[in-house]
Each structure stands twice: as C-alpha cells, then as structure tokens.
Amino acid sequence: MTALVLAFILLGAGWHATWAADPPCDKYPVAKQTTCAAIWKSLNQEDGPVIAQFGLDQLKRREEGKISAEQHLGENMAFIKQSTEKRLERLRARMERE
C-alpha cells in the first residue's frame, strides 16, 4: 500500500508539473510564452524535491496515526496552494527580468 501511495505522489507531482507548464503563461504575450513555459518548468523542477519530501513526511505522519485522512488532505491542499503561489511569484519576478 505504501508503495502505491508513494507512486501516486511521485506521479502526481510529475503530472502537476507537466499540466502546470502553460496556464500561468497564458497572460503573457505570445512571444514571451515559450520563455515563460521554460521558466515555469524549471521552477517546478527546482521545487520538486521539497514537494516530494513534504508528501513523504505527510504519509509517514498519517501511517503513524499522527494525523487523520482529513488533516492529511487539508494540509496537502494548503501546502500545494502555498507552494504554487510562491512559484508564481518567482515566475513573475523572472519574467520581469526578461
């Protein structure tokens, strides 16, 4: 079961990184969207290990009975939101320098 959850976490992170490559770049002019997508992909790769570690730590806490399924989900959603907001801010800053 743990291996299945771990695979889901890792695949989910990879899927999210792939899916998220374009949407934040839609607001930029077409000529800058390729640059934006490359920066966004890089930001996702930079943060991937931190996100994966958070997921593993959460899984461990849940398996140890330290948090409930509801807490696990809520904390994951909050972390994802905060992490995404930080990456979007870094994207904005890097795009301003371009």
DORO-416194 format. One line per field, with one value per atom (N, C-alpha, C, O, CB): x, y, z. Coordinates in Angstrom, 2 decimals, padded with zeros to 5 digits. Each point is the difference from the previous one (the first is absolute). Glycine has a CB too. Example, Ala and Ser with C-alpha at 12.3 -4.5 7.8 and 13.67 -1.06 7.14 Angstrom:
BEGIN
u = c(013.19,-000.89,000.90,001.04,-002.93,001.54,000.82,-000.77,000.51,000.67)
v = c(-005.69,001.19,001.20,-000.02,-001.15,002.22,001.19,001.09,001.11,-001.74)
w = c(007.80,000.00,000.00,000.66,000.59,-001.97,000.06,000.73,000.17,-002.32)
***
This chain:
BEGIN
u = c(000.82,-000.82,000.87,-000.28,-001.53,002.86,000.89,000.63,000.09,000.36,-000.02,000.63,-000.99,000.36,001.16,-002.78,-001.02,-000.24,-000.11,-000.96,001.01,-000.20,001.20,-000.16,-001.28,002.64,001.22,000.02,000.35,000.88,-001.59,-000.04,-001.01,000.25,000.41,-001.80,-001.03,000.53,-000.22,-001.57,002.49,000.56,000.99,-000.06,-000.25,001.23,001.03,-000.59,000.39,001.26,-002.58,-000.64,-000.85,-000.03,000.02,-000.66,-000.82,000.83,-000.40,-001.18,002.75,000.89,000.46,000.06,000.70,-000.43,000.43,-001.13,000.21,001.46,-002.86,-001.15,-000.29,-000.27,-000.66,000.99,-000.28,001.01,-000.37,-000.60,002.23,001.03,-000.24,000.19,001.45,-002.06,-000.26,-001.23,000.01,001.04,-002.10,-001.25,000.17,-000.57,-000.69,002.03,000.12,000.96,000.21,-000.74,001.13,000.99,-000.60,000.68,000.61,-002.52,-000.57,-000.93,000.12,000.10,-001.14,-000.98,000.54,-000.56,-000.77,002.39,000.43,000.62,000.19,000.18,-000.05,000.64,-001.00,000.37,001.60,-003.23,-001.03,-000.16,-000.44,-000.71,001.51,-000.20,001.10,-000.13,-001.07,002.28,001.10,-000.21,-000.70,002.25,-000.94,-000.10,000.54,000.88,-000.65,-000.75,000.38,001.51,000.56,-002.74,002.84,001.45,000.76,001.13,-001.42,-000.31,000.68,-000.48,000.54,-000.27,-001.28,-000.56,000.98,-000.03,-002.19,003.06,000.98,001.01,000.35,-000.65,000.77,000.93,-000.67,000.59,000.57,-002.39,-000.76,-000.13,000.22,-001.48,000.89,-000.18,001.30,-000.01,-001.80,002.93,001.30,000.33,000.48,000.31,-001.06,000.24,-000.90,000.45,000.23,-001.96,-000.96,000.42,-000.08,-001.75,002.27,000.47,001.20,000.09,-000.93,001.76,001.18,-000.39,000.56,000.78,-002.28,-000.45,-000.62,000.23,-000.63,-000.39,-000.61,001.07,-000.12,-001.93,003.08,001.08,000.79,000.39,-000.24,000.08,000.72,-000.76,000.60,000.38,-002.29,-000.81,-000.45,-000.54,-000.21,000.96,-000.45,000.47,-000.81,000.79,001.31,000.47,-000.65,-000.29,002.44,-002.38,-000.64,-001.44,-000.48,001.98,-002.18,-001.40,-000.08,-000.86,000.32,001.43,000.00,000.30,-000.63,001.37,000.22,000.33,-001.17,-000.26,002.65,-003.10,-001.18,-001.02,-000.57,000.97,-000.62,-000.95,000.41,-000.84,000.29,001.83,000.49,-000.14,-000.39,001.99,-001.29,-000.15,-001.46,-000.31,002.32,-002.90,-001.43,-000.46,-000.73,000.37,000.80,-000.37,000.47,-000.74,000.85,001.11,000.55,-000.84,-000.34,002.65,-002.62,-000.82,-001.36,-000.51,001.69,-001.77,-001.32,000.10,-000.84,000.13,001.73,000.16,000.26,-000.38,001.26,-000.23,000.26,-001.21,000.03,002.37,-003.47,-001.20,000.06,-000.81,000.45,001.33,000.15,-000.96,-000.31,002.69,-002.86,-001.00,-001.06,000.27,001.44,-002.91,-001.10,000.04,000.76,-002.16,000.57,-000.08,-000.43,000.51,-001.07,-000.36,-000.47,001.11,000.16,-002.47,003.08,001.12,001.04,000.55,-000.96,000.68,000.97,-000.39,000.81,-000.32,-001.74,-000.48,000.05,000.48,-001.96,001.01,-000.01,001.39,000.24,-002.30,002.98,001.39,000.66,000.76,-000.61,-000.45,000.56,-000.52,000.77,-000.60,-001.47,-000.58,000.59,000.31,-002.44,002.29,000.58,001.45,000.42,-001.93,002.26,001.40,000.08,000.81,-000.19,-001.45,000.01,-000.35,000.64,-001.29,-000.35,-000.40,001.15,000.33,-002.74,003.01,001.09,001.20,000.61,-001.40,001.12,001.13,-000.23,000.91,-000.45,-001.66,-000.33,000.06,000.52,-001.96,000.92,000.04,001.44,000.31,-002.49,003.04,001.42,000.64,000.77,-000.64,-000.43,000.56,-000.52,000.75,-000.55,-001.48,-000.57,000.68,000.24,-002.43,002.49,000.70,001.42,000.46,-001.83,002.04,001.34,-000.05,000.89,-000.18,-001.75,-000.18,-000.18,000.64,-001.70,000.19,-000.24,001.30,000.30,-002.63,003.11,001.25,000.99,000.65,-001.01,000.46,000.94,-000.47,000.81,-000.19,-001.94,-000.51,000.21,000.21,-001.91,001.67,000.26,001.44,000.28,-001.99,002.62,001.41,000.27,001.02,-000.42,-001.51,000.19,-000.23,000.11,-000.84)
v = c(-001.19,001.19,001.26,000.95,-002.22,001.27,001.16,000.27,001.16,-001.65,-000.55,000.17,000.61,000.84,-002.79,001.52,000.53,001.48,000.79,-003.05,002.64,001.40,000.83,001.10,-001.78,000.16,000.70,000.20,001.07,-002.04,-000.07,000.12,001.06,000.79,-003.20,002.44,001.00,001.40,000.91,-002.57,001.84,001.31,000.44,001.12,-001.60,-000.42,000.35,000.22,000.94,-002.26,000.48,000.19,001.26,000.74,-003.20,002.70,001.21,001.24,000.96,-002.20,001.25,001.16,000.20,001.13,-001.50,-000.72,000.11,000.46,000.82,-002.60,001.27,000.41,001.46,000.74,-003.05,002.74,001.41,000.90,001.04,-001.71,000.28,000.82,000.11,001.07,-001.76,-000.39,000.02,000.84,000.84,-003.09,002.02,000.71,001.48,000.81,-002.83,002.39,001.40,000.81,001.18,-001.92,000.16,000.72,001.16,001.00,-003.11,002.00,001.04,001.00,001.19,-002.84,001.27,000.95,001.31,001.05,-003.01,001.98,001.30,000.87,001.20,-002.26,000.47,000.75,000.58,000.79,-002.26,001.09,000.49,001.52,000.61,-002.78,002.78,001.44,000.82,001.22,-001.67,-000.20,000.70,000.03,-000.85,000.15,001.70,000.03,-001.29,-000.65,003.17,-002.88,-001.25,-000.11,-001.09,001.11,001.06,-000.02,-000.37,-000.48,002.19,-001.51,-000.30,-001.31,-000.42,002.88,-003.08,-001.21,-001.17,-000.79,001.55,-000.90,-001.09,000.19,-000.96,000.70,001.49,000.30,-000.27,-000.61,002.35,-001.28,-000.20,-001.50,-000.42,002.57,-002.94,-001.44,-000.66,-000.89,000.89,000.44,-000.56,000.36,-000.83,000.98,001.10,000.42,-000.76,-000.47,002.75,-002.42,-000.71,-001.46,-000.54,002.07,-002.15,-001.39,-000.09,-000.92,000.47,001.39,000.02,000.19,-000.66,001.59,-000.04,000.23,-001.27,-000.33,002.76,-003.12,-001.25,-001.05,-000.74,001.25,-000.57,-000.96,000.36,-000.88,000.47,001.70,000.45,-000.38,-000.42,002.32,-001.75,-000.25,-001.44,-000.38,002.72,-003.15,-001.39,-000.78,-000.66,000.74,-000.03,-000.76,000.44,-000.83,000.52,001.60,000.50,-000.48,-000.41,002.44,-001.98,-000.45,-001.49,-000.45,002.26,-002.58,-001.45,-000.33,-000.88,000.54,001.04,-000.24,000.32,-000.73,001.23,000.58,000.34,-001.13,-000.40,002.85,-002.96,-001.10,-001.24,-000.66,001.57,-001.23,-001.16,000.19,-000.92,000.44,001.68,000.30,-000.10,-000.52,002.02,-000.99,-000.07,-001.46,-000.40,002.64,-003.02,-001.41,-000.71,-000.78,000.80,000.26,-000.61,000.39,-000.84,000.87,001.25,000.47,-000.68,-000.37,002.58,-002.37,-000.64,-001.48,-000.51,002.13,-002.31,-001.41,-000.21,-001.03,000.64,001.36,-000.08,000.40,-000.07,000.55,-000.06,000.41,001.39,000.34,-002.72,003.17,001.35,001.00,001.03,-001.55,000.22,000.84,-000.89,-001.15,002.96,-001.28,-000.73,000.19,000.82,-000.55,-001.02,000.14,001.42,000.57,-003.02,003.01,001.36,001.03,000.94,-001.64,000.51,000.91,-000.13,001.00,-001.16,-001.07,-000.27,000.76,000.72,-003.00,002.12,000.66,001.52,000.70,-002.67,002.48,001.44,000.60,001.04,-001.32,-000.38,000.50,-000.09,000.88,-001.59,-000.36,-000.12,001.12,000.61,-003.10,002.75,001.05,001.36,000.80,-002.15,001.62,001.27,000.13,001.06,-001.06,-001.08,000.01,000.23,000.81,-002.36,000.86,000.15,001.43,000.59,-003.01,002.99,001.38,000.96,000.85,-001.42,000.44,000.88,-000.17,000.99,-001.10,-001.11,-000.29,000.58,000.59,-002.69,001.94,000.53,001.52,000.60,-002.59,002.62,001.46,000.52,001.01,-001.04,-000.66,000.40,-000.15,000.86,-001.55,-000.42,-000.20,001.06,000.49,-002.96,002.81,001.04,001.34,000.75,-001.97,001.53,001.25,-000.02,001.00,-000.75,-001.37,-000.12,000.08,000.58,-001.98,000.83,000.08,001.47,000.47,-002.79,003.02,001.41,000.80,000.79,-001.00,-000.01,000.72,-000.32,000.91,-000.93,-001.22,-000.37,000.54,000.40,-002.47,002.07,000.52,001.51,000.52,-002.36,002.52,001.45,000.28,001.02,-000.69,-001.23,000.17,-000.33,000.40,-000.95,-000.17,-000.40,001.18,-000.15,-002.18)
w = c(000.00,000.00,000.00,-000.73,001.94,-000.39,000.07,-001.35,-000.42,002.83,-003.10,-001.31,-000.99,-000.82,001.28,-000.36,-000.89,000.26,-000.93,000.83,001.36,000.35,-000.43,-000.52,002.46,-001.71,-000.40,-001.52,-000.49,002.47,-002.71,-001.47,-000.41,-000.91,000.67,000.91,-000.30,000.26,-000.80,001.38,000.55,000.34,-001.07,-000.49,002.94,-002.81,-000.97,-001.39,-000.69,002.02,-001.74,-001.29,000.01,-000.99,000.61,001.48,000.12,-000.11,-000.66,002.09,-000.80,-000.08,-001.43,-000.48,002.85,-003.06,-001.39,-000.89,-000.90,001.30,-000.18,-000.79,000.23,-000.94,001.04,001.15,000.33,-000.70,-000.53,002.75,-002.21,-000.63,-001.49,-000.58,002.34,-002.40,-001.43,-000.29,-000.90,000.66,000.98,-000.21,000.23,-000.73,001.40,000.33,000.40,-000.85,000.28,002.00,-003.30,-000.78,-000.79,-000.21,000.05,-000.27,-000.86,000.66,-000.29,-001.45,002.60,000.51,000.57,-000.32,000.79,000.34,000.50,-001.08,000.20,002.00,-003.33,-001.08,-000.98,-000.87,001.11,-000.12,-000.90,000.05,-000.98,001.25,000.85,000.13,-000.66,-000.14,002.26,-002.53,-000.65,-001.51,-000.55,002.40,-002.52,-001.47,-000.60,000.57,-000.54,-001.16,-000.67,-000.14,000.17,-001.41,000.92,-000.19,001.27,-000.08,-001.69,002.93,001.27,000.63,001.02,-000.67,-000.93,000.61,000.02,000.94,-001.69,-000.24,-000.03,001.13,000.69,-003.18,002.67,001.08,001.35,000.89,-002.32,001.55,001.23,000.31,001.14,-001.56,-000.58,000.21,000.45,000.84,-002.58,001.18,000.39,001.45,000.76,-003.15,002.76,001.38,000.95,001.04,-001.82,000.43,000.84,000.19,001.10,-001.90,-000.27,000.09,000.94,000.82,-003.17,002.22,000.86,001.47,000.87,-002.78,002.17,001.37,000.59,001.16,-001.70,-000.27,000.46,000.30,000.98,-002.33,000.52,000.23,001.26,000.77,-003.24,002.68,001.20,001.27,000.99,-002.31,001.28,001.20,000.14,001.04,-001.21,-000.86,000.04,001.21,000.65,-003.09,002.79,001.16,001.32,000.86,-002.07,001.38,001.22,000.08,001.06,-001.08,-001.12,-000.05,000.28,000.77,-002.42,001.04,000.21,001.46,000.58,-002.96,002.99,001.40,000.91,000.96,-001.45,000.20,000.79,-000.08,001.01,-001.43,-000.80,-000.18,000.78,000.61,-002.85,002.21,000.74,001.51,000.72,-002.59,002.33,001.43,000.44,001.07,-001.18,-000.74,000.31,000.06,000.90,-002.02,000.16,-000.04,001.27,000.60,-003.11,002.90,001.22,001.22,000.82,-001.84,001.13,001.13,000.02,001.06,-001.14,-001.11,-000.07,000.38,000.75,-002.55,001.29,000.32,001.48,000.56,-002.85,002.93,001.44,000.84,001.22,-001.70,-000.18,000.70,000.62,000.85,-000.40,-000.89,000.54,-000.62,000.60,-000.18,-001.62,-000.65,-000.63,-000.36,-000.08,000.32,-000.63,-001.50,-000.52,002.60,-002.78,-001.46,-000.37,-000.96,000.74,000.98,-000.27,000.22,-000.79,001.46,000.40,000.25,-001.10,-000.48,002.97,-002.88,-001.05,-001.27,-000.58,001.56,-001.40,-001.20,000.15,-000.90,000.43,001.59,000.22,-000.01,-000.61,001.92,-000.62,000.04,-001.37,-000.39,002.79,-003.14,-001.35,-000.90,-000.74,001.03,-000.22,-000.84,000.37,-000.89,000.68,001.49,000.44,-000.48,-000.46,002.47,-001.91,-000.44,-001.50,-000.47,002.34,-002.62,-001.46,-000.38,-000.88,000.61,000.93,-000.30,000.30,-000.83,001.34,000.66,000.40,-000.94,-000.42,002.82,-002.71,-000.88,-001.39,-000.59,001.89,-001.81,-001.32,-000.01,-000.94,000.50,001.49,000.09,000.00,-000.63,001.89,-000.54,000.04,-001.37,-000.43,002.84,-003.11,-001.34,-000.97,-000.84,001.29,-000.33,-000.87,000.23,-000.95,000.95,001.25,000.30,-000.58,-000.56,002.67,-001.98,-000.58,-001.52,-000.63,002.58,-002.54,-001.45,-000.41,-000.93,000.88,000.76,-000.30,000.06,-000.89,001.80,000.15,000.16,-001.13,-000.52,003.01,-002.86,-001.08,-001.34,-000.83,002.09,-001.48,-001.26,-000.09,-001.09,001.03,001.17,-000.01,-000.42,-000.63,002.44,-001.47,-000.36,-001.47,-000.55,002.91,-002.99,-001.41,-000.92,-001.22,001.77)
***
